[in-house]
Amino acid sequence: MRLGVGWNISHPVSRIVELATRSEELGFESFWLHENPMLGDGFASLILTCRGTARIRLGIACTSVITRHPVMIAASAVTLHNESGGRFVLGICLGGFPWLPLIGHPVQPVKETKPLRRLVEAASVIRSLVNGEAAAVNGNFYNVQGFRLMVKASKPIPLYIGALGPRTLRMAPRIFDGVITSPGVLTPLDVRRLVGWVEEGEKNGRKVEKLAYVLSSVSGDEAEAYEAVKRDPFFIYQLSEVVPEESLQQYGVGLGKLPEIREAWRRREIAAAANLISDDMVATLTASGRKEDAINKIEEYSQTGADTLIITPVGNVETVPKTFGPIASSQ
């Protein structure tokens, strides 16, 4: 198992560069940004980390094939890959469910929106372009005929996919080099189930890197660590709209307040939602609390079959990488 550090682009770019540099110093093998167009530009943020680092892998995990056309994704990927000396990893996904409908792209019903087909078409365009070939895709979503980039990647660019569904995860090893199985707020049993679907696909394809995000808040004061997670909008969104109820039930977490949490989230009342979230929810879905508790939870996630855990700091950003740095540097 390898450890990376992940962050979102809501933070100032200068802080992103600092965290990437510090992550490399502490021995983490990779640094990842998840792009949300409501918060900023992931590619622009990540390219600045190239100058502050020398060895660590730098990844976008993930960017949306809806908000970015595959041609521009490929162009940005080649630029980042060359600027980083061949350390860039490109992750693509459908995009965030809360904001896709706001720009005219509903996610449901899947039979009509065909997300898997869209991702496969996008991957075909991107793969051709980053390999220096002319793209030839006449699909349902993209029509690229004969377009070729005039810049070339210094070496092959790994192409990863972020997904949660069994069909996509089983298909992934046939097309992609890696799979991001968790956005950061899932139980270890959830991650194991998703990794298992990828492993089923590997039987008919090839071995790929399997990654999972894990949110983490660490403090000498357990209540302080938990409170930081409860106030985190991404955690509230995932708890409200992504985490299956049965996943919490498997760990004995009470669901009595969950309808109220969801309603508060839909009204974007963050403080109200945070006050309703229980400690058990945080402990079950993240690697948080005191140092020893967080390390023990990461050990639990390490048994899921994921090759790389991407630890995302919440709360005290400096404490989380320091907590896991000794583990990362020993891998």
Beta strands, then each sheet from edge to edge (+ up, - down):
strand 1: 2-8
strand 2: 30-34
strand 3: 57-64
strand 4: 88-93
strand 5: 135-138
strand 6: 143-147
strand 7: 159-162
strand 8: 178-180
strand 9: 209-216
strand 10: 308-313
sheet 1: 1+ 2+ 3+ 4+ 7+ 8+ 9+ 10+ 1+
sheet 2: 5+ 6-
end
